[in-house]
């Protein structure tokens, strides 16, 4: 095989390896999406039979994280990628960590004791929880789509959406605090709901983190710890006019 053909073969194989890794990340994301959907059904709709599915999926997510991380390490050692390819590997490594943690939060939500919350999760809080859960599920769906298409615009949409999740979190917490002040005997049960709401808020943060990694992968911009409005201005300047 000539040097030219050898180089083309190596380059083609490298691209195939990168695509395989990306596909595994999206598969992992799909498992986590289902985990989250089932966990929310356990919490809001009292479908406790799904809790086992969430816990079993956690083992799959953990296994995928290890598998993908090991593959990234092999690629770096064997291919010594540079520039865009290196940013992709770094983004994959950070994204699977965030997805694993999203799975952990979903597991915590699913393990909430429904018996302890009977009669405490009133209709108003249930409705707000449902809405918050829908917001977070949409963030996760969009961020996986942004990763699949290396789409900065969608990643920015997810960053913006986290503001809505934070606002909803504060509203639910206020409702729960009001409930505890009026009914001190329900405080232990309401605190369990509070922890579930806190997990949902963290899920939004995790999705935002993945979005920031995607922005770094595509544009080479590290937008962590920068105010949202400044981030958007920087991205618009980097991408230029339509």
ROROPA-628664 format. One line per field, with one value per residue: residue number from 1; residue in three letters; x, z, y of N, C-alpha, C in turn. Coordinates in Angstrom, 3 decimals, always signed. Atoms other than C-alpha are relative to their C-alpha. Layout:
<atoms>
nr: [NUM:...]
rest: [ala:...]
n.east: [X:...]
n.up: [Z:...]
n.north: [Y:...]
ca.east: [X:...]
ca.up: [Z:...]
ca.north: [Y:...]
c.east: [X:...]
c.up: [Z:...]
c.north: [Y:...]
</atoms>
This chain:
<atoms>
nr: [1:2:3:4:5:6:7:8:9:10:11:12:13:14:15:16:17:18:19:20:21:22:23:24:25:26:27:28:29:30:31:32:33:34:35:36:37:38:39:40:41:42:43:44:45:46:47:48:49:50:51:52:53:54:55:56:57:58:59:60:61:62:63:64:65:66:67:68:69:70:71:72:73:74:75:76:77:78:79:80:81:82:83:84:85:86:87:88:89:90:91:92:93:94:95:96:97:98:99:100:101:102:103:104:105:106:107:108:109:110:111:112:113:114:115:116:117:118:119:120:121:122:123:124:125:126:127:128:129:130:131:132:133:134:135:136:137:138:139:140:141:142:143:144:145:146:147:148:149:150:151:152:153:154:155:156:157:158:159:160:161:162:163:164:165:166:167:168:169:170:171:172:173:174:175:176:177:178:179:180:181:182:183:184:185:186:187:188:189:190:191:192:193:194:195:196:197:198:199:200:201:202:203:204:205:206:207:208:209:210:211:212:213:214:215:216:217:218:219:220:221:222:223:224:225:226:227:228:229:230:231:232:233:234:235:236:237:238:239:240:241:242]
rest: [unk:unk:unk:unk:unk:unk:unk:unk:unk:unk:unk:unk:unk:unk:unk:unk:unk:unk:unk:unk:unk:unk:unk:unk:unk:unk:unk:unk:unk:unk:unk:unk:unk:unk:unk:unk:unk:unk:unk:unk:unk:unk:unk:unk:unk:unk:unk:unk:unk:unk:unk:unk:unk:unk:unk:unk:unk:unk:unk:unk:unk:unk:unk:unk:unk:unk:unk:unk:unk:unk:unk:unk:unk:unk:unk:unk:unk:unk:unk:unk:unk:unk:unk:unk:unk:unk:unk:unk:unk:unk:unk:unk:unk:unk:unk:unk:unk:unk:unk:unk:unk:unk:unk:unk:unk:unk:unk:unk:unk:unk:unk:unk:unk:unk:unk:unk:unk:unk:unk:unk:unk:unk:unk:unk:unk:unk:unk:unk:unk:unk:unk:unk:unk:unk:unk:unk:unk:unk:unk:unk:unk:unk:unk:unk:unk:unk:unk:unk:unk:unk:unk:unk:unk:unk:unk:unk:unk:unk:unk:unk:unk:unk:unk:unk:unk:unk:unk:unk:unk:unk:unk:unk:unk:unk:unk:unk:unk:unk:unk:unk:unk:unk:unk:unk:unk:unk:unk:unk:unk:unk:unk:unk:unk:unk:unk:unk:unk:unk:unk:unk:unk:unk:unk:unk:unk:unk:unk:unk:unk:unk:unk:unk:unk:unk:unk:unk:unk:unk:unk:unk:unk:unk:unk:unk:unk:unk:unk:unk:unk:unk:unk:unk:unk:unk:unk:unk:unk:unk:unk:unk:unk:unk]
n.east: [+0.847:-0.799:+0.142:+1.218:+1.143:-0.071:+0.490:+1.445:+0.593:-0.075:+0.930:+1.367:+0.234:+0.097:+1.337:+0.957:-0.106:+0.656:+1.440:+0.453:+0.066:+1.159:+1.209:+0.143:+0.456:+1.422:+0.688:+0.011:+0.969:+1.333:+0.297:+0.212:+1.303:+1.041:-0.113:+0.621:+1.446:+0.575:-0.134:+1.036:+1.282:+0.027:+0.185:+1.210:+1.182:+0.033:-0.225:-1.164:-0.530:-1.066:-1.219:-0.968:-0.567:-0.966:-1.174:-0.687:-0.628:-1.183:-1.151:-0.331:-0.622:-1.338:-0.838:-0.288:-0.952:-1.333:-0.360:-0.297:-1.180:-1.162:-0.203:-0.596:-1.407:-0.720:-0.119:-1.011:-1.319:-0.363:+0.119:-0.517:+0.779:-0.297:+1.003:+1.425:+0.173:-0.308:+1.121:+1.092:-0.278:+0.164:+1.430:+0.602:-0.370:+0.740:+1.429:+0.429:+0.014:+1.246:+1.117:+0.006:+0.526:+1.436:+0.569:-0.010:+1.084:+1.248:+0.114:+0.403:+1.416:+0.801:-0.056:+0.850:+1.033:+1.339:+0.809:-0.282:+0.509:+1.437:+0.792:-0.807:-0.245:+1.301:+0.182:-0.763:-1.419:-0.096:+0.030:-1.263:-1.026:+0.178:-0.522:-1.449:-0.524:+0.073:-1.066:-1.293:-0.043:-0.220:-1.413:-0.831:+0.218:-0.646:-1.453:-0.470:+0.127:-1.101:-1.224:+0.039:-0.139:-0.986:+0.833:-0.213:+1.239:+0.828:-0.689:+0.311:+1.394:+0.008:-0.554:+1.067:+1.110:-0.288:+0.601:+1.399:-0.028:-0.341:+1.175:+1.000:-0.521:+0.264:+1.442:+0.409:-0.558:+0.844:+1.247:-0.266:-0.264:+1.310:+0.734:-0.574:+0.330:+1.409:+0.216:-1.300:-0.077:-0.366:-1.357:-0.875:+0.403:-0.240:-1.442:-0.325:+0.358:-0.977:-1.232:+0.265:-0.006:-1.405:-0.618:+0.437:-0.739:-1.364:+0.050:-0.101:-1.392:-0.815:+0.256:-0.703:-1.429:-0.257:+0.087:-1.243:-1.035:+0.241:-0.468:-1.465:-0.393:+0.222:-0.605:-1.252:+0.226:+0.333:+0.990:+0.335:-0.212:+0.216:+1.410:+0.700:+0.083:-1.340:-0.228:+0.736:-0.667:-1.256:+0.317:+0.441:-1.184:-0.828:+0.665:+0.132:+1.364:+0.591]
n.up: [+0.000:+0.079:-1.139:+0.177:-0.315:-1.424:-0.715:+0.178:-0.782:-1.417:-0.205:+0.079:-1.207:-1.115:+0.075:-0.387:-1.456:-0.595:+0.217:-0.899:-1.343:-0.008:-0.006:-1.339:-0.881:+0.269:-0.570:-1.445:-0.215:+0.141:-1.224:-1.064:+0.270:-0.465:-1.458:-0.518:+0.246:-0.948:-1.355:-0.163:-0.115:-1.373:-0.931:+0.204:+0.284:-0.931:+0.713:-0.730:+0.662:+0.916:-0.759:+0.264:+1.331:-0.136:-0.690:+0.893:+1.059:-0.556:+0.236:+1.422:+0.168:-0.590:+0.861:+1.210:-0.336:-0.077:+1.343:+0.861:-0.546:+0.375:+1.435:+0.178:-0.423:+1.044:+1.177:-0.289:-0.037:+1.287:+1.113:-0.383:+0.760:-0.233:+0.361:-0.086:-0.431:-1.427:-0.703:+0.028:-1.008:-1.315:-0.190:-0.248:-1.351:-0.976:+0.196:-0.594:-1.445:-0.312:+0.214:-1.113:-1.180:+0.238:-0.353:-1.465:-0.524:+0.332:-0.952:-1.292:+0.104:+0.060:-1.285:-0.975:-0.523:+0.284:-1.207:-0.877:+0.587:+0.230:-0.596:-0.195:+1.311:+0.411:+1.441:+0.488:+0.071:+1.032:+1.297:+0.190:+0.196:+1.359:+0.922:-0.163:+0.608:+1.458:+0.385:-0.091:+1.054:+1.267:-0.005:+0.280:+1.407:+0.857:-0.116:+0.734:+1.404:+0.277:+0.075:+1.212:+1.189:-0.322:+0.264:-1.044:-0.234:-0.901:-1.296:-0.636:-0.424:-1.245:-1.036:-0.345:-0.627:-1.409:-0.779:-0.265:-1.000:-1.284:-0.436:-0.432:-1.246:-1.077:-0.231:-0.694:-1.355:-0.771:-0.280:-0.999:-1.276:-0.479:-0.452:-1.269:-1.052:-0.357:-0.463:-0.504:-0.085:+1.291:+0.358:+0.502:+1.343:+0.927:+0.217:+1.033:+1.274:+0.201:+0.529:+1.383:+0.786:+0.088:+1.012:+1.306:+0.275:+0.364:+1.353:+0.905:-0.028:+0.748:+1.430:+0.353:+0.072:+1.267:+1.041:-0.031:+0.601:+1.446:+0.501:+0.027:+1.057:+1.334:+0.179:-0.740:-1.025:-1.338:-0.480:-1.396:-0.989:+0.635:-0.033:+1.196:+1.031:+0.572:+0.807:+1.257:+0.806:+0.497:+1.017:+1.198:+0.618:+0.542:+1.140:+1.045:+0.541:+0.756]
n.north: [-1.203:-1.217:-0.912:-0.780:+0.854:+0.311:-1.187:-0.078:+1.085:-0.381:-1.109:+0.528:+0.812:-0.943:-0.604:+1.032:+0.142:-1.166:+0.130:+1.059:-0.583:-0.903:+0.830:+0.577:-1.077:-0.207:+1.167:-0.248:-1.071:+0.560:+0.765:-0.984:-0.620:+0.916:-0.011:-1.215:+0.074:+0.957:-0.545:-1.021:+0.697:+0.514:-1.114:-0.797:+0.812:+1.137:+1.266:+0.516:+1.194:-0.402:-0.304:+1.067:-0.247:-1.095:+0.521:+0.936:-0.794:-0.661:+0.878:-0.126:-1.315:+0.049:+0.830:-0.770:-1.062:+0.612:+0.461:-1.152:-0.663:+0.816:-0.178:-1.331:+0.109:+0.731:-0.865:-1.031:+0.630:+0.582:-0.947:-1.318:-0.989:-1.411:-1.003:+0.325:+1.384:+0.068:-0.621:+0.968:+1.021:-0.625:-0.231:+1.307:+0.420:-0.804:+0.222:+1.266:-0.209:-0.707:+0.921:+0.958:-0.701:-0.158:+1.301:+0.106:-0.836:+0.694:+1.123:-0.558:-0.369:+1.222:+0.696:-0.683:+0.894:-0.504:+0.161:-1.131:-1.244:+0.100:-1.054:-1.205:-0.588:-0.524:-0.180:-1.146:+0.386:+1.041:-0.670:-0.717:+1.029:+0.515:-1.012:-0.042:+1.222:-0.164:-0.930:+0.681:+1.021:-0.684:-0.417:+1.174:+0.366:-0.994:+0.005:+1.176:-0.371:-0.933:+0.803:+0.819:-0.835:-1.048:-1.181:-1.010:-0.736:+0.807:+0.010:-1.282:+0.103:+0.767:-0.881:-0.946:+0.721:+0.268:-1.088:+0.375:+1.066:-0.625:-0.766:+0.976:+0.574:-0.954:-0.042:+1.222:-0.054:-0.918:+0.710:+1.034:-0.678:-0.454:+1.181:+0.441:-0.966:+0.169:+1.375:+0.475:+1.458:+0.584:-0.451:+1.083:+0.422:-1.108:-0.072:+0.992:-0.630:-1.069:+0.597:+0.390:-1.237:-0.412:+0.859:-0.496:-1.239:+0.404:+0.560:-1.137:-0.464:+0.975:-0.227:-1.235:+0.319:+0.680:-1.030:-0.773:+0.851:+0.018:-1.295:+0.089:+0.933:-0.560:-1.324:-0.147:-1.022:+0.488:-0.970:+0.263:-1.072:-1.304:-0.354:+0.474:-1.039:-0.152:+1.210:-0.130:-1.022:+0.577:+1.004:-0.710:-0.590:+1.084:+0.623:-1.005:-0.178:+1.143]
ca.east: [+0.000:+1.401:+1.957:-0.948:-3.344:-2.127:-2.773:-6.269:-6.977:-5.820:-7.825:-10.952:-10.588:-10.052:-13.255:-15.099:-13.813:-14.986:-18.402:-18.694:-17.982:-20.564:-23.159:-22.474:-22.941:-26.318:-27.293:-26.341:-28.379:-31.399:-31.184:-30.942:-33.939:-36.020:-34.709:-35.821:-39.244:-39.881:-38.605:-41.014:-43.889:-42.965:-42.878:-45.886:-48.216:-47.437:-46.351:-44.059:-43.699:-41.370:-38.877:-37.225:-36.756:-34.999:-32.660:-31.873:-31.139:-28.626:-26.349:-26.514:-25.663:-22.721:-21.398:-21.678:-19.830:-16.888:-16.917:-16.978:-14.387:-12.015:-12.529:-11.733:-8.518:-7.525:-8.215:-6.115:-3.246:-3.359:-4.328:-3.046:-5.864:-5.432:-7.659:-11.295:-10.915:-9.342:-12.157:-14.657:-12.983:-12.882:-16.544:-17.518:-15.641:-17.337:-20.755:-20.880:-19.983:-22.912:-25.241:-24.195:-24.981:-28.357:-29.039:-28.071:-30.517:-33.265:-32.535:-32.854:-36.215:-37.490:-36.488:-38.751:-41.164:-44.663:-46.167:-44.456:-45.858:-49.472:-51.859:-49.035:-48.385:-51.353:-52.740:-51.017:-47.564:-48.203:-49.051:-45.945:-43.785:-45.241:-44.400:-40.891:-40.356:-41.491:-39.044:-36.121:-37.029:-37.142:-33.733:-32.263:-33.855:-32.563:-29.058:-28.711:-29.960:-27.406:-24.666:-25.773:-25.811:-23.008:-25.600:-24.528:-27.874:-29.735:-27.094:-27.716:-31.469:-30.784:-28.644:-31.516:-34.053:-32.254:-33.540:-37.109:-36.220:-34.628:-37.712:-40.012:-37.795:-38.122:-41.898:-42.284:-39.983:-42.102:-45.266:-43.690:-42.444:-45.922:-47.380:-44.967:-45.709:-49.442:-49.146:-46.087:-46.992:-46.297:-42.786:-40.930:-42.969:-42.721:-38.948:-38.819:-40.629:-38.215:-35.251:-36.882:-37.432:-33.802:-32.759:-34.837:-33.144:-29.745:-30.815:-31.318:-27.844:-26.369:-28.037:-26.668:-23.194:-23.430:-24.501:-21.436:-19.245:-20.882:-20.217:-16.586:-16.412:-17.780:-16.380:-13.437:-14.984:-14.960:-18.162:-18.251:-18.568:-19.547:-22.852:-25.460:-25.893:-22.123:-22.009:-24.661:-22.873:-19.575:-21.194:-22.905:-19.604:-17.834:-20.425:-20.780:-23.809:-26.144]
ca.up: [+0.000:-0.999:+1.602:+0.090:+0.277:+3.764:+4.905:+3.411:+5.088:+8.487:+8.094:+7.088:+9.996:+12.406:+11.201:+11.630:+15.210:+15.999:+14.502:+16.526:+19.712:+18.822:+18.157:+21.534:+23.263:+21.568:+22.557:+26.152:+25.896:+24.723:+27.734:+30.054:+28.349:+29.077:+32.652:+33.218:+31.643:+33.841:+36.982:+36.411:+35.963:+39.283:+41.021:+39.477:+38.419:+41.171:+38.621:+41.167:+39.017:+36.757:+39.557:+38.920:+35.230:+36.223:+38.580:+36.027:+33.353:+35.707:+35.347:+31.548:+31.732:+34.035:+31.743:+28.684:+30.461:+31.202:+27.688:+25.929:+28.256:+27.582:+23.831:+24.080:+25.932:+23.248:+20.468:+22.127:+22.723:+19.243:+17.038:+18.984:+17.609:+17.298:+17.036:+16.213:+16.687:+20.107:+21.123:+20.047:+22.232:+25.180:+24.671:+24.503:+27.730:+29.574:+28.065:+29.181:+32.710:+32.683:+31.252:+33.962:+36.607:+34.994:+35.302:+38.977:+39.587:+37.768:+40.034:+43.129:+41.916:+41.199:+44.665:+46.378:+48.602:+47.240:+50.502:+52.427:+50.014:+49.871:+50.481:+50.501:+46.807:+46.151:+42.721:+42.442:+43.230:+41.031:+38.114:+38.628:+38.916:+35.679:+33.921:+35.366:+34.316:+30.778:+30.642:+31.741:+29.371:+26.500:+27.516:+27.455:+24.082:+22.570:+23.937:+22.533:+19.205:+19.414:+20.065:+17.174:+14.712:+16.313:+16.388:+18.379:+17.928:+19.599:+22.332:+23.055:+23.219:+25.957:+27.898:+27.777:+28.810:+32.096:+33.237:+32.951:+34.971:+37.706:+37.830:+38.102:+40.827:+42.941:+42.484:+43.594:+46.580:+47.693:+47.396:+49.466:+52.140:+52.395:+52.739:+55.525:+57.415:+57.349:+58.011:+60.210:+60.441:+56.713:+56.834:+56.507:+53.439:+51.843:+52.327:+50.196:+47.431:+47.929:+47.286:+44.111:+42.890:+43.669:+41.537:+38.652:+38.968:+38.844:+35.689:+33.994:+35.090:+33.646:+30.298:+30.308:+31.018:+27.995:+25.872:+26.976:+26.020:+22.570:+22.083:+22.971:+20.572:+17.627:+18.206:+20.514:+23.031:+26.754:+27.965:+31.466:+34.316:+31.904:+32.211:+29.759:+27.952:+27.489:+26.212:+23.593:+22.457:+22.141:+20.177:+17.777:+17.186:+16.625:+14.194:+12.304:+10.263:+8.665]
ca.north: [+0.000:+3.389:+6.122:+8.087:+5.172:+4.293:+7.854:+7.788:+4.444:+5.718:+8.907:+6.988:+4.570:+7.477:+9.132:+5.833:+5.550:+9.074:+8.356:+5.137:+7.070:+9.728:+7.010:+5.403:+8.756:+9.193:+5.650:+6.451:+9.638:+7.674:+5.360:+8.370:+10.018:+6.936:+6.849:+10.416:+9.891:+6.847:+8.584:+11.465:+9.037:+7.432:+10.815:+12.544:+9.720:+7.210:+4.572:+2.931:-0.196:+1.824:+2.488:-0.870:+0.018:+3.248:+1.418:-1.297:+1.311:+2.911:-0.119:+0.214:+3.922:+3.279:+0.547:+2.793:+5.596:+3.289:+1.815:+5.192:+6.691:+3.806:+4.207:+7.932:+7.106:+4.600:+7.094:+9.793:+7.374:+5.833:+8.787:+11.795:+13.972:+17.714:+20.795:+19.952:+16.201:+16.678:+19.016:+16.353:+13.728:+16.117:+16.996:+13.328:+12.605:+15.471:+14.767:+11.143:+12.245:+14.658:+11.995:+9.539:+12.141:+12.843:+9.115:+9.269:+12.120:+10.201:+7.231:+9.427:+10.730:+7.215:+6.008:+8.563:+6.663:+7.124:+5.849:+8.654:+11.251:+10.025:+12.892:+15.445:+15.973:+18.256:+19.056:+22.442:+21.072:+18.041:+20.327:+22.447:+19.328:+18.007:+21.268:+21.350:+17.753:+18.575:+21.503:+19.333:+16.499:+18.980:+20.372:+16.863:+16.086:+19.316:+18.998:+15.480:+16.805:+19.627:+17.075:+14.869:+17.778:+19.858:+22.633:+25.698:+27.442:+24.575:+24.424:+28.103:+27.414:+24.871:+27.344:+29.835:+27.184:+26.606:+30.003:+28.683:+25.597:+27.708:+29.930:+26.921:+25.441:+28.592:+28.614:+24.986:+25.472:+28.438:+26.337:+23.565:+25.963:+27.477:+23.993:+23.075:+26.302:+25.542:+21.799:+21.074:+17.387:+16.898:+18.364:+14.984:+14.011:+17.463:+17.413:+14.268:+16.140:+19.033:+16.743:+15.437:+18.999:+19.783:+16.798:+18.143:+21.527:+19.822:+17.988:+21.334:+22.397:+19.197:+19.842:+23.379:+22.000:+19.694:+22.663:+24.585:+21.620:+21.542:+25.255:+24.618:+21.669:+23.643:+27.119:+26.492:+28.928:+28.134:+29.803:+28.368:+30.856:+33.645:+35.508:+34.245:+37.553:+37.858:+34.269:+34.981:+38.133:+36.248:+33.418:+35.803:+37.576:+34.243:+32.908:+36.186:+37.331:+34.820]
c.east: [+0.876:-0.237:-1.301:-1.222:-0.028:-0.552:-1.503:-0.709:-0.032:-1.001:-1.442:-0.344:-0.156:-1.385:-1.081:-0.007:-0.709:-1.519:-0.589:-0.169:-1.218:-1.309:-0.249:-0.484:-1.501:-0.837:-0.127:-1.031:-1.430:-0.428:-0.320:-1.339:-1.139:+0.002:-0.754:-1.516:-0.672:+0.052:-1.083:-1.381:-0.152:-0.370:-1.380:-1.260:-0.134:+0.115:+1.255:+0.602:+1.158:+1.315:+1.087:+0.674:+1.063:+1.289:+0.793:+0.715:+1.273:+1.256:+0.453:+0.736:+1.424:+0.972:+0.390:+1.005:+1.427:+0.484:+0.419:+1.262:+1.273:+0.314:+0.629:+1.484:+0.829:+0.220:+1.079:+1.393:+0.461:+0.072:+0.623:-0.715:+0.359:-1.211:-1.420:-0.239:+0.265:-1.139:-1.207:+0.194:-0.204:-1.475:-0.730:+0.259:-0.799:-1.505:-0.463:+0.018:-1.289:-1.206:-0.094:-0.591:-1.490:-0.718:-0.070:-1.143:-1.356:-0.234:-0.461:-1.494:-0.880:-0.060:-0.806:-1.137:-1.379:-0.879:+0.178:-0.604:-1.507:-0.736:+0.737:+0.243:-1.336:-0.028:+0.843:+1.466:+0.205:+0.031:+1.304:+1.149:-0.069:+0.599:+1.512:+0.655:-0.006:+1.120:+1.360:+0.127:+0.273:+1.444:+0.908:-0.148:+0.752:+1.516:+0.588:-0.082:+1.136:+1.319:+0.049:+0.301:+1.069:-0.605:+0.128:-1.303:-0.918:+0.627:-0.292:-1.443:-0.111:+0.532:-1.069:-1.113:+0.250:-0.550:-1.441:-0.069:+0.295:-1.194:-1.079:+0.410:-0.326:-1.489:-0.464:+0.507:-0.849:-1.323:+0.193:+0.270:-1.307:-0.802:+0.513:-0.341:-1.436:-0.278:+1.319:+0.134:+0.416:+1.437:+0.896:-0.336:+0.286:+1.486:+0.451:-0.308:+1.012:+1.295:-0.181:+0.029:+1.426:+0.737:-0.382:+0.754:+1.432:+0.042:+0.093:+1.420:+0.902:-0.179:+0.691:+1.496:+0.356:-0.036:+1.283:+1.152:-0.150:+0.479:+1.519:+0.467:-0.074:+0.800:+1.344:-0.091:-0.366:-0.925:-0.461:+0.290:-0.101:-1.501:-0.654:-0.016:+1.355:+0.334:-0.660:+0.652:+1.289:-0.253:-0.435:+1.174:+0.852:-0.607:-0.180:-1.417:-0.451:+0.418]
c.up: [+0.000:+1.216:-0.093:+0.389:+1.475:+0.821:-0.113:+0.829:+1.483:+0.308:-0.004:+1.257:+1.229:+0.028:+0.416:+1.517:+0.712:-0.124:+0.904:+1.417:+0.111:+0.075:+1.373:+1.000:-0.179:+0.510:+1.516:+0.343:-0.091:+1.222:+1.146:-0.189:+0.524:+1.525:+0.601:-0.164:+1.005:+1.430:+0.264:+0.138:+1.385:+0.971:-0.120:-0.118:+0.887:-0.724:+0.571:-0.640:-0.939:+0.724:-0.261:-1.359:+0.057:+0.630:-0.894:-1.124:+0.500:-0.228:-1.455:-0.244:+0.545:-0.872:-1.272:+0.277:+0.013:-1.393:-0.907:+0.476:-0.375:-1.483:-0.295:+0.362:-1.053:-1.235:+0.207:-0.039:-1.377:-1.112:+0.279:-0.771:+0.378:-0.378:+0.179:+0.514:+1.491:+0.809:+0.036:+1.086:+1.402:+0.311:+0.289:+1.437:+1.060:-0.101:+0.653:+1.527:+0.422:-0.163:+1.132:+1.245:-0.149:+0.354:+1.503:+0.615:-0.291:+0.967:+1.364:-0.002:+0.065:+1.339:+1.087:+0.425:-0.236:+1.252:+0.929:-0.518:-0.239:+0.734:+0.175:-1.325:-0.556:-1.499:-0.557:-0.166:-1.076:-1.400:-0.302:-0.232:-1.412:-1.017:+0.073:-0.639:-1.517:-0.502:-0.027:-1.070:-1.353:-0.101:-0.368:-1.461:-0.938:+0.073:-0.692:-1.502:-0.406:-0.124:-1.308:-1.245:+0.157:-0.271:+1.156:+0.331:+0.960:+1.386:+0.780:+0.506:+1.329:+1.160:+0.468:+0.784:+1.480:+0.900:+0.378:+1.084:+1.378:+0.569:+0.527:+1.322:+1.184:+0.336:+0.791:+1.435:+0.882:+0.373:+1.117:+1.376:+0.612:+0.571:+1.362:+1.146:+0.479:+0.599:+0.482:+0.019:-1.323:-0.402:-0.498:-1.437:-1.023:-0.290:-1.048:-1.387:-0.339:-0.598:-1.448:-0.915:-0.185:-1.046:-1.399:-0.385:-0.416:-1.413:-1.044:-0.082:-0.806:-1.502:-0.476:-0.126:-1.320:-1.146:-0.074:-0.597:-1.527:-0.634:-0.091:-1.151:-1.382:-0.228:+0.698:+1.085:+1.323:+0.639:+1.428:+0.851:-0.627:+0.022:-1.335:-1.110:-0.674:-0.902:-1.361:-0.912:-0.609:-1.122:-1.298:-0.728:-0.658:-1.269:-1.163:-0.515:-0.759:-1.473]
c.north: [+1.244:+0.872:+0.790:-0.814:-0.374:+1.161:+0.136:-1.057:+0.361:+1.104:-0.485:-0.798:+0.893:+0.636:-1.002:-0.185:+1.151:-0.107:-1.083:+0.528:+0.915:-0.798:-0.613:+1.046:+0.217:-1.180:+0.155:+1.072:-0.505:-0.793:+0.956:+0.722:-0.876:-0.090:+1.177:-0.037:-0.932:+0.525:+1.042:-0.633:-0.628:+1.119:+0.631:-0.863:-1.235:-1.349:-0.660:-1.235:+0.340:+0.288:-1.042:+0.198:+1.093:-0.508:-0.950:+0.747:+0.673:-0.833:+0.085:+1.310:-0.009:-0.793:+0.747:+1.110:-0.551:-0.401:+1.161:+0.706:-0.763:+0.151:+1.351:-0.030:-0.704:+0.876:+1.055:-0.602:-0.454:+1.043:+1.356:+1.117:+1.435:+0.837:-0.527:-1.411:-0.153:+0.618:-0.936:-1.055:+0.560:+0.224:-1.303:-0.427:+0.757:-0.251:-1.293:+0.079:+0.685:-0.927:-1.022:+0.639:+0.293:-1.303:-0.195:+0.809:-0.644:-1.160:+0.504:+0.354:-1.248:-0.726:+0.710:-0.944:+0.588:-0.077:+1.203:+1.300:-0.031:+1.119:+1.307:+0.721:+0.502:+0.315:+1.147:-0.353:-1.053:+0.622:+0.727:-0.982:-0.574:+0.964:+0.067:-1.223:+0.078:+0.923:-0.698:-1.074:+0.628:+0.496:-1.168:-0.419:+0.944:-0.080:-1.231:+0.243:+0.946:-0.746:-0.782:+0.821:+1.083:+1.380:+0.992:+0.720:-0.753:-0.068:+1.281:+0.010:-0.735:+0.843:+0.984:-0.694:-0.257:+1.103:-0.341:-1.078:+0.582:+0.769:-0.936:-0.640:+0.905:+0.055:-1.211:+0.000:+0.910:-0.669:-1.025:+0.606:+0.497:-1.168:-0.470:+0.948:-0.149:-1.376:-0.601:-1.522:-0.655:+0.349:-1.137:-0.424:+1.094:+0.145:-1.014:+0.559:+1.086:-0.549:-0.424:+1.222:+0.502:-0.842:+0.460:+1.268:-0.317:-0.578:+1.104:+0.525:-0.927:+0.183:+1.274:-0.259:-0.674:+1.004:+0.809:-0.800:-0.028:+1.301:+0.013:-0.889:+0.653:+1.274:+0.179:+1.062:-0.650:+1.027:-0.288:+1.234:+1.395:+0.273:-0.339:+1.038:+0.225:-1.189:+0.150:+1.025:-0.547:-1.000:+0.664:+0.628:-1.070:-0.578:+0.986:+0.088:-1.239:+0.078]
</atoms>
